[in-house]
Amino acid sequence: MLDRIQIQRIVERQGEEIILHRHMRIERDCYQHGSVTTFAHSIRVACLSIWLADRMHLWNRVDQRALVRSALLHDYFLYDWHEWDNGTHRLHGLTHGQTALLNASRDFQLGSVERDSIARHMFPLTPIPPKYLEGYIVSLADKVSATRETLSPARFTKPRKHSRRPRLQRA
């Protein structure tokens, strides 16, 4: 079984092109859940996806490269959904998979497994399930990571720079 260091090395090797891409700087500045940035969340999902595939002995059925790349790009929507935007992000949970897919398709060459896994990672919130095992693994890893990040006591330590609505100016 793979240890933490081996998993991190797999993610770094298989996802290097994505991790080093200039648009990932946007993910480093946007918060996803609590005090966790979108970038850190994506790395966590990639590592957990590898861990799950390893622990379930799925290496003969899973494309490791597609799994890592899908996990790194599943939230590649490139905006901070906590910032006020006149309500555009109100349906973020339902729409960000497609936004992430559009952005990822623009910036990277994606295979069918990667495209499907990115677009459908919010199943069952979105009605169409993934076609591939990699998509189910990314979806599960995303839900586990998001739950842990949201319920963590550390979520209250992030600097307060974002609000859902603009503050009214007093005269």
N, C-alpha and C positions, 0 to 999 in steps of 0.2 A: 504494500500500500504506500501511496505517496505521502510524504510529510509536507509541512507548511512551506518549507524552502523550495522543495521540488515543484510544488504547485505554483508558487510565485514565479519561478523560472520558466515554467511552461507558459504562463500568462504573458510574461515579458517577451519571450521568444515568439510566440504565435501572434501576439498583439502589438508588436513593436511599431509597425507602421501607423496603427491607430493611436497608440499612446503618445507617440511623438508628433502627431499631426497638430498644426497650429490651432485648429478649432477646439482641441481638447483644453486649451487655456480657458475657453469660455466655461467649460464644465468645472474647471478648478475654482471658478469664482461664483458659481451658482449653487445654492443649497438645495438639496433634494429632500431629505428627511431629517428634521431636527438640526443638529450641528454638523451633519455629514454632507459634503459637497456631492454634486452629481458625478464628478470624476471618481471620488473615493467610493461612492456607491457602485459605480460600474466596475471598478477593480474588484470590489468585494463579491459582486455577482459573478464575475468571471472566475475568481478563485473558488467560490462555493460550487459553481457549475462543474469545474474540474474535480473537486472533492467528491461531489455526488456521483459523477460518472465513474470515478475510481472505486468508490465504496460499493457501488452497485454492479461492478465488474462489467461495464458496458463498452469497453474499448473496442471490441470487435463489431459494435453496432453504431458507434458515434464517431463523427469526424471531429477530431480534437481542434483543428484550426478553425473550422466553422463554429464550433461551440464557443471558443474564446472570443472570436470576432463578433459573434452575435451578442454575447454577453456585454462586451465593451461598448457596443453600439445600440443596445436596446433603448437607452434613454438619450440618444444623440439629438435631442430637440433643440439645443443651443439657445435657450432662453431661461430666465429665472421665473418659474411659474408662480412664485410668491409675490412678485412685483405687480402693482396695479397696472392694468392695461385696458381699462374700460370694459372689462368682462370677457375679453377674447380667450383668456386661459381658464374660464369657468368650467369648461368641459375637458380640461387637460387630461384627466384620467382616461377618458374615452378616445381622445384624438392624438395623444403624443406618440403612440406607436407609428402611426402613418407619417407624422412629422419627422420622427427619427429616421424612418425608412427613406423619405425624400432627401434629407440631409446626407445620410450615409451613402445613398446611391450617387449623389453628386460628388462626394469626396473620395469614394473607394470603389473598387471593382468588387461586386458582391455576387455570390452564388445563390442558387435558389434556396438552400437551407438557411443561409444568413438572412435573406430578404424575408422569408416566411417567419423566421424566429423573431426578428425585430418587430415586424408588423403585428404579430399575434401574441406577444408576450404578456398582454394584459388579460388573457383568457382566465377566468370566465366573465370578467367585467365586460369585455368585448365578446360578441357571441360566437365568433368563428375560432375553433381551436387550431393550434399549430398542426401542420402536416407531418412534421419530423420530430423524432425523439429529442434532438437538440433543442427545439423550441419548447418542449415540455420541461426540459431540465432548466433552461434559462428562466422560464416562467416561475417554476418552483423556487429557484435560487433567488429570484427577484422578490418574491413574496416573503420568503424567510428573512432576507436582508432588510427589506423595508419594514417589516414588523419589528425586528430587533432594533433598528435605528430609531423608529418612531417611539418605541416604549423605553428606550434607554434613558436613564437619569441624566446622561451627558447631553441630551438634546436641549437642555435648558441653558447650556453654557455658550451657545453661539452668540456672537455680537449682534445686536438688534439693528440691522440696517435696512430691513425690508418690512413693508407693511402691505396688507391686502388692499387697503383703500387710501387715497391721498388724504392727508390731514388738512382740515379747513384752516385757513389763515384767519386769525382774529384781527379785526380792524383796529 
